[in-house]
Amino acid sequence: MATLHLTNVPEHVVAALEAIAAAEQTTVNAVAVRELAAVPEPTGSARLLVALPDTGLSAQVLLGAIADGRRPAGEGLRSAE
């Protein structure tokens, strides 16, 4: 296993880890390792995009709606093609 030394840990985080460790009669290290191990592995953007539902809207329609939403009031809306 690797060794990890943390610096600049906020005091409230240290206090919370110490409180949990005391309540569970274990070490701060054991609690910190357990909590870090529970963090899910990062997922790539491509995997997240593939999991999104298909709305049936074209990219052109979506980009037009975004542009319309950014237009100042009173300038009128672009027609979606």
mmCIF file as gemmi writes it, N, C-alpha and C atoms, coordinates in Angstrom:
data_model
loop_
_atom_site.group_PDB
_atom_site.id
_atom_site.type_symbol
_atom_site.label_atom_id
_atom_site.label_alt_id
_atom_site.label_comp_id
_atom_site.label_asym_id
_atom_site.label_entity_id
_atom_site.label_seq_id
_atom_site.pdbx_PDB_ins_code
_atom_site.Cartn_x
_atom_site.Cartn_y
_atom_site.Cartn_z
_atom_site.occupancy
_atom_site.B_iso_or_equiv
_atom_site.pdbx_formal_charge
_atom_site.auth_seq_id
_atom_site.auth_asym_id
_atom_site.pdbx_PDB_model_num
ATOM 1 N N . MET Axp A 1 ? 0.845 -1.188 0 1 0 ? 1 A 1
ATOM 2 C CA . MET Axp A 1 ? 0 0 0 1 0 ? 1 A 1
ATOM 3 C C . MET Axp A 1 ? 0.881 1.238 0 1 0 ? 1 A 1
ATOM 4 N N . ALA Axp A 2 ? 0.357 2.283 -0.58 1 0 ? 2 A 1
ATOM 5 C CA . ALA Axp A 2 ? 1.078 3.549 -0.653 1 0 ? 2 A 1
ATOM 6 C C . ALA Axp A 2 ? 0.899 4.332 0.647 1 0 ? 2 A 1
ATOM 7 N N . THR Axp A 3 ? 1.815 5.266 0.871 1 0 ? 3 A 1
ATOM 8 C CA . THR Axp A 3 ? 1.732 6.166 2.016 1 0 ? 3 A 1
ATOM 9 C C . THR Axp A 3 ? 1.34 7.539 1.512 1 0 ? 3 A 1
ATOM 10 N N . LEU Axp A 4 ? 0.396 8.152 2.171 1 0 ? 4 A 1
ATOM 11 C CA . LEU Axp A 4 ? -0.097 9.462 1.775 1 0 ? 4 A 1
ATOM 12 C C . LEU Axp A 4 ? -0.013 10.394 2.972 1 0 ? 4 A 1
ATOM 13 N N . HIS Axp A 5 ? 0.668 11.506 2.794 1 0 ? 5 A 1
ATOM 14 C CA . HIS Axp A 5 ? 0.755 12.514 3.849 1 0 ? 5 A 1
ATOM 15 C C . HIS Axp A 5 ? -0.04 13.724 3.394 1 0 ? 5 A 1
ATOM 16 N N . LEU Axp A 6 ? -0.995 14.155 4.177 1 0 ? 6 A 1
ATOM 17 C CA . LEU Axp A 6 ? -1.835 15.291 3.82 1 0 ? 6 A 1
ATOM 18 C C . LEU Axp A 6 ? -1.403 16.532 4.593 1 0 ? 6 A 1
ATOM 19 N N . THR Axp A 7 ? -1.389 17.661 3.909 1 0 ? 7 A 1
ATOM 20 C CA . THR Axp A 7 ? -1.104 18.929 4.571 1 0 ? 7 A 1
ATOM 21 C C . THR Axp A 7 ? -2.251 19.885 4.276 1 0 ? 7 A 1
ATOM 22 N N . ASN Axp A 8 ? -2.324 20.93 5.054 1 0 ? 8 A 1
ATOM 23 C CA . ASN Axp A 8 ? -3.344 21.97 4.879 1 0 ? 8 A 1
ATOM 24 C C . ASN Axp A 8 ? -4.764 21.415 4.972 1 0 ? 8 A 1
ATOM 25 N N . VAL Axp A 9 ? -4.956 20.457 5.842 1 0 ? 9 A 1
ATOM 26 C CA . VAL Axp A 9 ? -6.291 19.901 6.061 1 0 ? 9 A 1
ATOM 27 C C . VAL Axp A 9 ? -7.056 20.881 6.962 1 0 ? 9 A 1
ATOM 28 N N . PRO Axp A 10 ? -8.245 21.3 6.544 1 0 ? 10 A 1
ATOM 29 C CA . PRO Axp A 10 ? -9.013 22.24 7.374 1 0 ? 10 A 1
ATOM 30 C C . PRO Axp A 10 ? -9.277 21.668 8.77 1 0 ? 10 A 1
ATOM 31 N N . GLU Axp A 11 ? -9.224 22.557 9.753 1 0 ? 11 A 1
ATOM 32 C CA . GLU Axp A 11 ? -9.399 22.137 11.153 1 0 ? 11 A 1
ATOM 33 C C . GLU Axp A 11 ? -10.721 21.401 11.371 1 0 ? 11 A 1
ATOM 34 N N . HIS Axp A 12 ? -11.796 21.856 10.709 1 0 ? 12 A 1
ATOM 35 C CA . HIS Axp A 12 ? -13.095 21.209 10.926 1 0 ? 12 A 1
ATOM 36 C C . HIS Axp A 12 ? -13.096 19.775 10.382 1 0 ? 12 A 1
ATOM 37 N N . VAL Axp A 13 ? -12.298 19.523 9.344 1 0 ? 13 A 1
ATOM 38 C CA . VAL Axp A 13 ? -12.204 18.166 8.799 1 0 ? 13 A 1
ATOM 39 C C . VAL Axp A 13 ? -11.445 17.27 9.78 1 0 ? 13 A 1
ATOM 40 N N . VAL Axp A 14 ? -10.348 17.791 10.327 1 0 ? 14 A 1
ATOM 41 C CA . VAL Axp A 14 ? -9.577 17.035 11.317 1 0 ? 14 A 1
ATOM 42 C C . VAL Axp A 14 ? -10.441 16.736 12.534 1 0 ? 14 A 1
ATOM 43 N N . ALA Axp A 15 ? -11.177 17.737 12.993 1 0 ? 15 A 1
ATOM 44 C CA . ALA Axp A 15 ? -12.042 17.546 14.166 1 0 ? 15 A 1
ATOM 45 C C . ALA Axp A 15 ? -13.101 16.485 13.897 1 0 ? 15 A 1
ATOM 46 N N . ALA Axp A 16 ? -13.676 16.495 12.704 1 0 ? 16 A 1
ATOM 47 C CA . ALA Axp A 16 ? -14.694 15.495 12.365 1 0 ? 16 A 1
ATOM 48 C C . ALA Axp A 16 ? -14.079 14.099 12.324 1 0 ? 16 A 1
ATOM 49 N N . LEU Axp A 17 ? -12.9 13.965 11.721 1 0 ? 17 A 1
ATOM 50 C CA . LEU Axp A 17 ? -12.234 12.66 11.67 1 0 ? 17 A 1
ATOM 51 C C . LEU Axp A 17 ? -11.892 12.169 13.078 1 0 ? 17 A 1
ATOM 52 N N . GLU Axp A 18 ? -11.425 13.071 13.917 1 0 ? 18 A 1
ATOM 53 C CA . GLU Axp A 18 ? -11.098 12.697 15.298 1 0 ? 18 A 1
ATOM 54 C C . GLU Axp A 18 ? -12.34 12.26 16.067 1 0 ? 18 A 1
ATOM 55 N N . ALA Axp A 19 ? -13.451 12.955 15.851 1 0 ? 19 A 1
ATOM 56 C CA . ALA Axp A 19 ? -14.693 12.593 16.546 1 0 ? 19 A 1
ATOM 57 C C . ALA Axp A 19 ? -15.189 11.222 16.099 1 0 ? 19 A 1
ATOM 58 N N . ILE Axp A 20 ? -15.128 10.959 14.82 1 0 ? 20 A 1
ATOM 59 C CA . ILE Axp A 20 ? -15.554 9.651 14.305 1 0 ? 20 A 1
ATOM 60 C C . ILE Axp A 20 ? -14.648 8.557 14.847 1 0 ? 20 A 1
ATOM 61 N N . ALA Axp A 21 ? -13.34 8.805 14.813 1 0 ? 21 A 1
ATOM 62 C CA . ALA Axp A 21 ? -12.382 7.809 15.312 1 0 ? 21 A 1
ATOM 63 C C . ALA Axp A 21 ? -12.615 7.508 16.787 1 0 ? 21 A 1
ATOM 64 N N . ALA Axp A 22 ? -12.863 8.556 17.578 1 0 ? 22 A 1
ATOM 65 C CA . ALA Axp A 22 ? -13.118 8.35 19.01 1 0 ? 22 A 1
ATOM 66 C C . ALA Axp A 22 ? -14.396 7.55 19.231 1 0 ? 22 A 1
ATOM 67 N N . ALA Axp A 23 ? -15.438 7.873 18.467 1 0 ? 23 A 1
ATOM 68 C CA . ALA Axp A 23 ? -16.711 7.165 18.621 1 0 ? 23 A 1
ATOM 69 C C . ALA Axp A 23 ? -16.598 5.702 18.22 1 0 ? 23 A 1
ATOM 70 N N . GLU Axp A 24 ? -15.741 5.42 17.242 1 0 ? 24 A 1
ATOM 71 C CA . GLU Axp A 24 ? -15.587 4.051 16.752 1 0 ? 24 A 1
ATOM 72 C C . GLU Axp A 24 ? -14.405 3.33 17.404 1 0 ? 24 A 1
ATOM 73 N N . GLN Axp A 25 ? -13.761 4.011 18.345 1 0 ? 25 A 1
ATOM 74 C CA . GLN Axp A 25 ? -12.588 3.473 19.044 1 0 ? 25 A 1
ATOM 75 C C . GLN Axp A 25 ? -11.547 2.935 18.057 1 0 ? 25 A 1
ATOM 76 N N . THR Axp A 26 ? -11.206 3.792 17.124 1 0 ? 26 A 1
ATOM 77 C CA . THR Axp A 26 ? -10.201 3.455 16.124 1 0 ? 26 A 1
ATOM 78 C C . THR Axp A 26 ? -9.318 4.684 15.903 1 0 ? 26 A 1
ATOM 79 N N . THR Axp A 27 ? -8.444 4.621 14.938 1 0 ? 27 A 1
ATOM 80 C CA . THR Axp A 27 ? -7.526 5.727 14.692 1 0 ? 27 A 1
ATOM 81 C C . THR Axp A 27 ? -8.072 6.672 13.621 1 0 ? 27 A 1
ATOM 82 N N . VAL Axp A 28 ? -7.576 7.9 13.638 1 0 ? 28 A 1
ATOM 83 C CA . VAL Axp A 28 ? -7.932 8.871 12.607 1 0 ? 28 A 1
ATOM 84 C C . VAL Axp A 28 ? -7.48 8.329 11.253 1 0 ? 28 A 1
ATOM 85 N N . ASN Axp A 29 ? -6.315 7.706 11.226 1 0 ? 29 A 1
ATOM 86 C CA . ASN Axp A 29 ? -5.803 7.133 9.98 1 0 ? 29 A 1
ATOM 87 C C . ASN Axp A 29 ? -6.784 6.11 9.409 1 0 ? 29 A 1
ATOM 88 N N . ALA Axp A 30 ? -7.301 5.221 10.265 1 0 ? 30 A 1
ATOM 89 C CA . ALA Axp A 30 ? -8.231 4.186 9.796 1 0 ? 30 A 1
ATOM 90 C C . ALA Axp A 30 ? -9.508 4.819 9.232 1 0 ? 30 A 1
ATOM 91 N N . VAL Axp A 31 ? -10.003 5.848 9.89 1 0 ? 31 A 1
ATOM 92 C CA . VAL Axp A 31 ? -11.21 6.521 9.414 1 0 ? 31 A 1
ATOM 93 C C . VAL Axp A 31 ? -10.932 7.219 8.092 1 0 ? 31 A 1
ATOM 94 N N . ALA Axp A 32 ? -9.802 7.919 8.004 1 0 ? 32 A 1
ATOM 95 C CA . ALA Axp A 32 ? -9.46 8.648 6.781 1 0 ? 32 A 1
ATOM 96 C C . ALA Axp A 32 ? -9.29 7.693 5.607 1 0 ? 32 A 1
ATOM 97 N N . VAL Axp A 33 ? -8.612 6.562 5.822 1 0 ? 33 A 1
ATOM 98 C CA . VAL Axp A 33 ? -8.419 5.575 4.747 1 0 ? 33 A 1
ATOM 99 C C . VAL Axp A 33 ? -9.77 5.02 4.305 1 0 ? 33 A 1
ATOM 100 N N . ARG Axp A 34 ? -10.635 4.706 5.253 1 0 ? 34 A 1
ATOM 101 C CA . ARG Axp A 34 ? -11.96 4.187 4.919 1 0 ? 34 A 1
ATOM 102 C C . ARG Axp A 34 ? -12.757 5.194 4.102 1 0 ? 34 A 1
ATOM 103 N N . GLU Axp A 35 ? -12.74 6.458 4.525 1 0 ? 35 A 1
ATOM 104 C CA . GLU Axp A 35 ? -13.498 7.493 3.82 1 0 ? 35 A 1
ATOM 105 C C . GLU Axp A 35 ? -12.934 7.736 2.425 1 0 ? 35 A 1
ATOM 106 N N . LEU Axp A 36 ? -11.614 7.753 2.29 1 0 ? 36 A 1
ATOM 107 C CA . LEU Axp A 36 ? -11.007 7.947 0.973 1 0 ? 36 A 1
ATOM 108 C C . LEU Axp A 36 ? -11.293 6.762 0.055 1 0 ? 36 A 1
ATOM 109 N N . ALA Axp A 37 ? -11.318 5.561 0.597 1 0 ? 37 A 1
ATOM 110 C CA . ALA Axp A 37 ? -11.6 4.372 -0.211 1 0 ? 37 A 1
ATOM 111 C C . ALA Axp A 37 ? -13.043 4.366 -0.71 1 0 ? 37 A 1
ATOM 112 N N . ALA Axp A 38 ? -13.921 5.07 -0.022 1 0 ? 38 A 1
ATOM 113 C CA . ALA Axp A 38 ? -15.333 5.107 -0.412 1 0 ? 38 A 1
ATOM 114 C C . ALA Axp A 38 ? -15.595 6.081 -1.56 1 0 ? 38 A 1
ATOM 115 N N . VAL Axp A 39 ? -14.621 6.919 -1.884 1 0 ? 39 A 1
ATOM 116 C CA . VAL Axp A 39 ? -14.783 7.873 -2.981 1 0 ? 39 A 1
ATOM 117 C C . VAL Axp A 39 ? -14.756 7.095 -4.287 1 0 ? 39 A 1
ATOM 118 N N . PRO Axp A 40 ? -15.79 7.249 -5.12 1 0 ? 40 A 1
ATOM 119 C CA . PRO Axp A 40 ? -15.816 6.507 -6.379 1 0 ? 40 A 1
ATOM 120 C C . PRO Axp A 40 ? -14.716 6.962 -7.318 1 0 ? 40 A 1
ATOM 121 N N . GLU Axp A 41 ? -14.307 6.073 -8.174 1 0 ? 41 A 1
ATOM 122 C CA . GLU Axp A 41 ? -13.287 6.417 -9.159 1 0 ? 41 A 1
ATOM 123 C C . GLU Axp A 41 ? -13.868 7.427 -10.131 1 0 ? 41 A 1
ATOM 124 N N . PRO Axp A 42 ? -13.033 8.364 -10.573 1 0 ? 42 A 1
ATOM 125 C CA . PRO Axp A 42 ? -13.538 9.337 -11.537 1 0 ? 42 A 1
ATOM 126 C C . PRO Axp A 42 ? -13.97 8.661 -12.833 1 0 ? 42 A 1
ATOM 127 N N . THR Axp A 43 ? -15.019 9.164 -13.396 1 0 ? 43 A 1
ATOM 128 C CA . THR Axp A 43 ? -15.48 8.609 -14.664 1 0 ? 43 A 1
ATOM 129 C C . THR Axp A 43 ? -15.176 9.593 -15.77 1 0 ? 43 A 1
ATOM 130 N N . GLY Axp A 44 ? -14.884 9.087 -16.919 1 0 ? 44 A 1
ATOM 131 C CA . GLY Axp A 44 ? -14.58 9.956 -18.04 1 0 ? 44 A 1
ATOM 132 C C . GLY Axp A 44 ? -15.831 10.627 -18.576 1 0 ? 44 A 1
ATOM 133 N N . SER Axp A 45 ? -15.639 11.777 -19.189 1 0 ? 45 A 1
ATOM 134 C CA . SER Axp A 45 ? -16.762 12.522 -19.758 1 0 ? 45 A 1
ATOM 135 C C . SER Axp A 45 ? -17.499 11.71 -20.812 1 0 ? 45 A 1
ATOM 136 N N . ALA Axp A 46 ? -16.755 10.957 -21.598 1 0 ? 46 A 1
ATOM 137 C CA . ALA Axp A 46 ? -17.385 10.17 -22.663 1 0 ? 46 A 1
ATOM 138 C C . ALA Axp A 46 ? -18.366 9.166 -22.072 1 0 ? 46 A 1
ATOM 139 N N . ARG Axp A 47 ? -17.982 8.518 -20.984 1 0 ? 47 A 1
ATOM 140 C CA . ARG Axp A 47 ? -18.868 7.528 -20.361 1 0 ? 47 A 1
ATOM 141 C C . ARG Axp A 47 ? -20.118 8.212 -19.813 1 0 ? 47 A 1
ATOM 142 N N . LEU Axp A 48 ? -19.967 9.403 -19.257 1 0 ? 48 A 1
ATOM 143 C CA . LEU Axp A 48 ? -21.126 10.134 -18.748 1 0 ? 48 A 1
ATOM 144 C C . LEU Axp A 48 ? -22.057 10.556 -19.88 1 0 ? 48 A 1
ATOM 145 N N . LEU Axp A 49 ? -21.487 11.01 -20.986 1 0 ? 49 A 1
ATOM 146 C CA . LEU Axp A 49 ? -22.311 11.442 -22.121 1 0 ? 49 A 1
ATOM 147 C C . LEU Axp A 49 ? -23.082 10.279 -22.734 1 0 ? 49 A 1
ATOM 148 N N . VAL Axp A 50 ? -22.465 9.124 -22.831 1 0 ? 50 A 1
ATOM 149 C CA . VAL Axp A 50 ? -23.132 7.953 -23.406 1 0 ? 50 A 1
ATOM 150 C C . VAL Axp A 50 ? -24.328 7.541 -22.547 1 0 ? 50 A 1
ATOM 151 N N . ALA Axp A 51 ? -24.229 7.767 -21.239 1 0 ? 51 A 1
ATOM 152 C CA . ALA Axp A 51 ? -25.301 7.359 -20.329 1 0 ? 51 A 1
ATOM 153 C C . ALA Axp A 51 ? -26.507 8.297 -20.365 1 0 ? 51 A 1
ATOM 154 N N . LEU Axp A 52 ? -26.359 9.484 -20.981 1 0 ? 52 A 1
ATOM 155 C CA . LEU Axp A 52 ? -27.482 10.423 -21.037 1 0 ? 52 A 1
ATOM 156 C C . LEU Axp A 52 ? -28.557 9.932 -22.004 1 0 ? 52 A 1
ATOM 157 N N . PRO Axp A 53 ? -29.818 10.233 -21.708 1 0 ? 53 A 1
ATOM 158 C CA . PRO Axp A 53 ? -30.893 9.813 -22.617 1 0 ? 53 A 1
ATOM 159 C C . PRO Axp A 53 ? -30.87 10.618 -23.912 1 0 ? 53 A 1
ATOM 160 N N . ASP Axp A 54 ? -31.349 10.032 -24.982 1 0 ? 54 A 1
ATOM 161 C CA . ASP Axp A 54 ? -31.453 10.718 -26.265 1 0 ? 54 A 1
ATOM 162 C C . ASP Axp A 54 ? -32.732 11.544 -26.261 1 0 ? 54 A 1
ATOM 163 N N . THR Axp A 55 ? -32.594 12.851 -26.428 1 0 ? 55 A 1
ATOM 164 C CA . THR Axp A 55 ? -33.764 13.734 -26.411 1 0 ? 55 A 1
ATOM 165 C C . THR Axp A 55 ? -34.414 13.86 -27.776 1 0 ? 55 A 1
ATOM 166 N N . GLY Axp A 56 ? -33.702 13.413 -28.809 1 0 ? 56 A 1
ATOM 167 C CA . GLY Axp A 56 ? -34.227 13.526 -30.151 1 0 ? 56 A 1
ATOM 168 C C . GLY Axp A 56 ? -34.044 14.917 -30.751 1 0 ? 56 A 1
ATOM 169 N N . LEU Axp A 57 ? -33.42 15.815 -30.029 1 0 ? 57 A 1
ATOM 170 C CA . LEU Axp A 57 ? -33.18 17.17 -30.524 1 0 ? 57 A 1
ATOM 171 C C . LEU Axp A 57 ? -31.817 17.236 -31.197 1 0 ? 57 A 1
ATOM 172 N N . SER Axp A 58 ? -31.756 17.965 -32.3 1 0 ? 58 A 1
ATOM 173 C CA . SER Axp A 58 ? -30.48 18.095 -32.995 1 0 ? 58 A 1
ATOM 174 C C . SER Axp A 58 ? -29.582 19.083 -32.264 1 0 ? 58 A 1
ATOM 175 N N . ALA Axp A 59 ? -28.302 18.994 -32.535 1 0 ? 59 A 1
ATOM 176 C CA . ALA Axp A 59 ? -27.351 19.927 -31.939 1 0 ? 59 A 1
ATOM 177 C C . ALA Axp A 59 ? -27.68 21.354 -32.357 1 0 ? 59 A 1
ATOM 178 N N . GLN Axp A 60 ? -28.132 21.537 -33.595 1 0 ? 60 A 1
ATOM 179 C CA . GLN Axp A 60 ? -28.462 22.872 -34.096 1 0 ? 60 A 1
ATOM 180 C C . GLN Axp A 60 ? -29.605 23.484 -33.282 1 0 ? 60 A 1
ATOM 181 N N . VAL Axp A 61 ? -30.631 22.694 -32.984 1 0 ? 61 A 1
ATOM 182 C CA . VAL Axp A 61 ? -31.763 23.188 -32.194 1 0 ? 61 A 1
ATOM 183 C C . VAL Axp A 61 ? -31.305 23.538 -30.781 1 0 ? 61 A 1
ATOM 184 N N . LEU Axp A 62 ? -30.495 22.675 -30.187 1 0 ? 62 A 1
ATOM 185 C CA . LEU Axp A 62 ? -30.014 22.931 -28.827 1 0 ? 62 A 1
ATOM 186 C C . LEU Axp A 62 ? -29.147 24.188 -28.77 1 0 ? 62 A 1
ATOM 187 N N . LEU Axp A 63 ? -28.236 24.343 -29.733 1 0 ? 63 A 1
ATOM 188 C CA . LEU Axp A 63 ? -27.378 25.523 -29.753 1 0 ? 63 A 1
ATOM 189 C C . LEU Axp A 63 ? -28.187 26.798 -29.989 1 0 ? 63 A 1
ATOM 190 N N . GLY Axp A 64 ? -29.228 26.703 -30.81 1 0 ? 64 A 1
ATOM 191 C CA . GLY Axp A 64 ? -30.109 27.846 -31.019 1 0 ? 64 A 1
ATOM 192 C C . GLY Axp A 64 ? -30.821 28.243 -29.742 1 0 ? 64 A 1
ATOM 193 N N . ALA Axp A 65 ? -31.282 27.269 -28.979 1 0 ? 65 A 1
ATOM 194 C CA . ALA Axp A 65 ? -31.97 27.551 -27.718 1 0 ? 65 A 1
ATOM 195 C C . ALA Axp A 65 ? -31.019 28.192 -26.717 1 0 ? 65 A 1
ATOM 196 N N . ILE Axp A 66 ? -29.772 27.726 -26.702 1 0 ? 66 A 1
ATOM 197 C CA . ILE Axp A 66 ? -28.777 28.323 -25.806 1 0 ? 66 A 1
ATOM 198 C C . ILE Axp A 66 ? -28.518 29.77 -26.208 1 0 ? 66 A 1
ATOM 199 N N . ALA Axp A 67 ? -28.359 30.009 -27.501 1 0 ? 67 A 1
ATOM 200 C CA . ALA Axp A 67 ? -28.124 31.376 -27.991 1 0 ? 67 A 1
ATOM 201 C C . ALA Axp A 67 ? -29.303 32.279 -27.651 1 0 ? 67 A 1
ATOM 202 N N . ASP Axp A 68 ? -30.519 31.778 -27.822 1 0 ? 68 A 1
ATOM 203 C CA . ASP Axp A 68 ? -31.71 32.561 -27.507 1 0 ? 68 A 1
ATOM 204 C C . ASP Axp A 68 ? -31.746 32.922 -26.025 1 0 ? 68 A 1
ATOM 205 N N . GLY Axp A 69 ? -31.345 31.993 -25.191 1 0 ? 69 A 1
ATOM 206 C CA . GLY Axp A 69 ? -31.341 32.24 -23.754 1 0 ? 69 A 1
ATOM 207 C C . GLY Axp A 69 ? -30.31 33.264 -23.33 1 0 ? 69 A 1
ATOM 208 N N . ARG Axp A 70 ? -29.278 33.456 -24.134 1 0 ? 70 A 1
ATOM 209 C CA . ARG Axp A 70 ? -28.225 34.414 -23.809 1 0 ? 70 A 1
ATOM 210 C C . ARG Axp A 70 ? -28.492 35.799 -24.384 1 0 ? 70 A 1
ATOM 211 N N . ARG Axp A 71 ? -29.477 35.912 -25.27 1 0 ? 71 A 1
ATOM 212 C CA . ARG Axp A 71 ? -29.792 37.179 -25.904 1 0 ? 71 A 1
ATOM 213 C C . ARG Axp A 71 ? -30.453 38.125 -24.901 1 0 ? 71 A 1
ATOM 214 N N . PRO Axp A 72 ? -30.034 39.389 -24.884 1 0 ? 72 A 1
ATOM 215 C CA . PRO Axp A 72 ? -30.687 40.351 -23.985 1 0 ? 72 A 1
ATOM 216 C C . PRO Axp A 72 ? -32.177 40.472 -24.321 1 0 ? 72 A 1
ATOM 217 N N . ALA Axp A 73 ? -32.976 40.763 -23.323 1 0 ? 73 A 1
ATOM 218 C CA . ALA Axp A 73 ? -34.419 40.916 -23.509 1 0 ? 73 A 1
ATOM 219 C C . ALA Axp A 73 ? -34.7 41.975 -24.54 1 0 ? 73 A 1
ATOM 220 N N . GLY Axp A 74 ? -35.68 41.738 -25.395 1 0 ? 74 A 1
ATOM 221 C CA . GLY Axp A 74 ? -36.083 42.705 -26.375 1 0 ? 74 A 1
ATOM 222 C C . GLY Axp A 74 ? -35.42 42.54 -27.739 1 0 ? 74 A 1
ATOM 223 N N . GLU Axp A 75 ? -34.433 41.648 -27.854 1 0 ? 75 A 1
ATOM 224 C CA . GLU Axp A 75 ? -33.769 41.456 -29.13 1 0 ? 75 A 1
ATOM 225 C C . GLU Axp A 75 ? -34.487 40.419 -29.996 1 0 ? 75 A 1
ATOM 226 N N . GLY Axp A 76 ? -35.474 39.771 -29.453 1 0 ? 76 A 1
ATOM 227 C CA . GLY Axp A 76 ? -36.213 38.769 -30.229 1 0 ? 76 A 1
ATOM 228 C C . GLY Axp A 76 ? -35.499 37.439 -30.234 1 0 ? 76 A 1
ATOM 229 N N . LEU Axp A 77 ? -36.251 36.408 -30.53 1 0 ? 77 A 1
ATOM 230 C CA . LEU Axp A 77 ? -35.707 35.061 -30.55 1 0 ? 77 A 1
ATOM 231 C C . LEU Axp A 77 ? -35.423 34.624 -31.965 1 0 ? 77 A 1
ATOM 232 N N . ARG Axp A 78 ? -34.419 33.829 -32.087 1 0 ? 78 A 1
ATOM 233 C CA . ARG Axp A 78 ? -34.056 33.231 -33.356 1 0 ? 78 A 1
ATOM 234 C C . ARG Axp A 78 ? -34.993 32.089 -33.635 1 0 ? 78 A 1
ATOM 235 N N . SER Axp A 79 ? -35.353 31.857 -34.845 1 0 ? 79 A 1
ATOM 236 C CA . SER Axp A 79 ? -36.215 30.709 -35.14 1 0 ? 79 A 1
ATOM 237 C C . SER Axp A 79 ? -35.36 29.462 -35.217 1 0 ? 79 A 1
ATOM 238 N N . ALA Axp A 80 ? -35.832 28.383 -34.635 1 0 ? 80 A 1
ATOM 239 C CA . ALA Axp A 80 ? -35.105 27.105 -34.676 1 0 ? 80 A 1
ATOM 240 C C . ALA Axp A 80 ? -35.33 26.49 -36.04 1 0 ? 80 A 1
ATOM 241 N N . GLU Axp A 81 ? -34.244 26.059 -36.675 1 0 ? 81 A 1
ATOM 242 C CA . GLU Axp A 81 ? -34.347 25.496 -38.023 1 0 ? 81 A 1
ATOM 243 C C . GLU Axp A 81 ? -34.316 24.003 -37.951 1 0 ? 81 A 1
